[in-house]
Amino acid sequence: MTTLTYPAPPTETVRPSRQSFGQTLGAEWIKLWTVRSTWWSVVAMLVLGAGLTTVVCAASAEWLASAEAQESAGSFITWGMMFAQIAAILLGTLVVTGEYGTGMVRSTFAATPRRGAVMAAKLTVLVATLSVAGTVTAVLGYLGGNYFLAAEGIGLSLEDEGVLRSLVGSGLYMAGLGLFAAAVGSLVRHTAGALSVVLALVFVVGNMTMLLPGAWGEWLTKLMPGNAGSGVATPVSFNPLLLDPWVGFAVFCGEVAVLLVAGYAVLQRRDA
C-alpha cells in the first residue's frame, strides 16, 4: 500500500500587537476612575478647599473690613487650598503605590512592557485630574468666600492683582504636588512611607527651616518644595520673604522633575 504524504501547512508566526500610548493612557484613565480613592480624594479637595475658604471668609469678613485688621482680604480668598493639598498628595501617592500594594503592577507591566510609557500615562491622567479639580476648587472657594467679603465692601475682582493668577495657580500647584507625591511613591513603593515623606517635607520641614539662623537658613526655607510652590496659589503671600510666585513655582517644578527622573531610573532597574 502506498502512503500518501502531504506537505505540512506553512506555519504563521503570531506576533503580539504592540500597545499604543493612547491605549495605555486609556487603561490608566479607567484604572484611576474605577477606584474609590480617586473619588474620595477629589471630593475631599472640593470640601476642604472651597468649603474652608468660604467658612473662613464668612467668619473673617467683618474683621477684615474694620480698621483693626492688618491682613489683606487676598490672604484668605484661597485659604482652604492649604488643606486641599493633602488630598492632592494622597491621590498622587496612590496612583503609583496602589498597584504595588495589591501586586497588580505585575499585570500592568505584562500588558505594557514599556515601563516608561506606563509611568508617563499615569502621570498624564494624574495631572489632568488634579489641575482641573484644583482650579474648580479654587474658583468655587473664591465665589463662596468673595460673597461674604463683598457684603462688607472688601470684595475682590478677577482684575485685582494676584487673584486670577492664584485661581489658575491653584490648579497648577495641585498637579505639581500630585507629581511630587507620585515621584516619591515610585521611589518608596509604599503608601504610608511615601505619604509620611511628602507630608513631612511640605508641611513640617518647610516650617522648621525658618528657625535656622543665617542666610543659608533663609534660602533653605525659600527652596523647600511647599514654600517654593505654594506662592503661585495665593494672591498675597503669608511670608513676604519667600520667592516671587512664578519664580518659586519654577523652582518647585525643577525639584519635581529631578525626583521624576530618579523615579524613572529606579522603575527601569528594580523588579516589579
N, C-alpha and C positions, 0 to 999 in steps of 0.2 A: 504494500500500500504506500502510495506517495503522500507525504505530509506537506501540506501547503503552508507556506510561511508568508507572512505579511510584514511589510516594513512597519517599524514602530512609528506611531504618530509623533510628529515634531513636538518637542516639549517647549512650553512657553514660560519664560521666567516672569513671575509676577513680582513687580517691584512696588513696595509700599508707597502710596502717594505722600508727597511732602506737604505738610500742613502749612498754609499761608499765614502771614502775620495777621491778616484780617480774621481768619478762623480762630487763631489763638486769642486775639483781642475779644472776639465774641464769646469764647469759652470763659475767659476771665471775667467778663461782664456778667455772665449768667451766674458764675460761682459767687461773685461779690453780692449780688442782689437776691440770692436764694438762701442766705444765712440770716438769722435773726439779728446777729450782732450789728450788721450794717444798718438795718432799720432803727435799732435802738440807739446807735451812735448818732445817726442823723437827727432823730427826734430829740435826743439829749442836747445836741448842739443848738437846735432851734429853741428849746425850752430855756436852756441856760443862757444862751447868747441874747436872744430877743427878749425873753421874759425878764431876766435880771436887769437888763438895760432899762426896760420900761418901768420896772418897780423902783429902781434907784433914782431915775429921773423924776418919777412921781413924788418920791419922798424928799428929794433934794431941791426941787424947783423953786419953792418959796424961799428957801435959804439962799440959793444961788442968786435970786433976784434982789436980795437985801444988800445993804451997804456993808454988812459984816463979812460977806463972802470974799475969800481970797482966791477962789478957784474959778476957772473958766467953764462955761457950760459944755464946751467941746471936750473937756476931760471925761465927761460922763456919757456922751452920746453913743459910744461903743464899749461901755464899761463891762457889759456882760460877756464880751468876746474873750476876756481874760479866762473865764471859766469854760467857755466853749472850746478852748484849746485842748482840754482834757479829752473831749470826745474825738477830736481830730487825731490826737496822739493814739488813742485806743484803736481807732479804725485803722490807722496806718500800721500799727503793730500787728493786728490780727490778720491783715491782708497777707502778710508773709508767714508769721508764726503759726497761724491757724492750721495750715496744711501740714506743717512739721509736727504739730501736736497730735494730729489724727493719723499721720502716716500717708495721707492722700497725695503728698508731694511726689511720691514714687510713681503713682499712676499718671500724674501730670507730666513728669519728665519722660515717662514711657510713651505717652501720646505725642509729646513735643520734645524730642531730644535736644533741641536748641535751647539751652537754658537761658541764654541771653534774651531770646525772643519772649520767653515766659516772663522773665523779670520786667522787660520793657512793657509788656501788655498789662501786667499787674499795676505797674506804676502809672500807666496811662489812664486806666479806669479809676484809679485812686485819685489822681489829680483832677480829673473831670468831675468826680463826685464831690470832692471837698471844696473845689473852687466855686462851684455853683451853690452848694449848701452854705458855704461860708458867706458868700455875697448876699444870698437871700436872707440869711440870719441877720446880717448887719443892717440890711435895708429895713427889715421888719422891726428891729430894735430901734432904728432911727425914727421910723414913723411913729412907733408907740411912745418912745421917750420924748420926742420933739413935740408931741401933742401937749404934754404937760409943761414943757419949757415954754412953748408959745403962749400958753394960757397965762404965764407970768410975764410975758413980754420979752423973753430972752431966747426965743426960738432960733434955730439955726437953719439957713437955707443951703442948698447944694452949692451955691456960688461962694459961700464963706470959705475962708482959707482952711484947707485940710479936710473938709467934710467929705467931698466926693472921693478924694484920694483914700480916705480911711475906709469907706464902704467897699471900694474896689480892692484896696489893700487887705481888707479882712479876708476876702476870698483867696487872695494870693498867699497870705500868711498861713491860713488853714491848710492849703495844699502843700506849702513848704513844710509845715510841721508833720503832715502825713508822710511826706517823703523822708523826712528826718527820722521818724519812728520806723518806717519800713527799712531804711538802711541799717539802723541799729538792730532791728529784728533779723535781718539777713545775716548779720554777724553773730548774734547771740543765739538765735533759733529757739528761743524760749520766751513765751509770752510774759510771764511775771518778771523775768530778768530784764527783758527789753524795756518793759514799762517802767521798771524801777530806775533804769539808767536814764531814760529820756525825761521822765518827770523830775528826777533829781537835777539834771542839767538845766532844764528850762525854768523850774520854779524855786529850787533850793540853792544850788551852787551859784547861779547868776546873781542872787541877792547877797550871798555870803561874801562874794568877791568885793562888794562895796566896802567891806570892813578892812580890806587890805590897805596898808599905807603906801604912800608914794605914787608916782606917775605910773609905774608898772601895774599897780593895783587898779588905777583908774582905767587904763587901757584894757586890762583883762576884763573888767566889768563891761566895757563897751563891746568887746568881741564875743562875749558869751552868747550862744545861739538865741536864747529867749530875749535878751536885751537888744541884740542887733536886729532881729527880725520883727519884733512886735511894734516898733515905732511906725511902720507903714500902716498899721491898722488903727491908729489913734490920731484924731485931729490935733490934739495938744498932748505932748509927752508929759508923763508924770515926773520924769527925770530929765531936766534940760541938759545934763552933762553927757547924755548918750549921743550916738551918731545921728546925723540927719536921716530922716525916714528912708529915702531911697538908697542912700549910701549904706546904711545899716542892713537893709534888705539884700543888697548886692553881696555884702559880706556873709550874711546868713546863707544865701544861695551857694556861695563858694564853699562854705563848710558842709552843706548838704551834698554838694557834688563830690567832695573828697570822700565822704562816707559811702556814697553810692558806688564809687569806683572800687573802694575797698570791699564792699559787699559783693559786687560783681566778681571780683577776683576770688573771693572765698567761695562763692557759688560754683565757679568753674572747677575749683580744685577739690572741694570737700565732697564726700559721698552724701547722697540724699538720705 
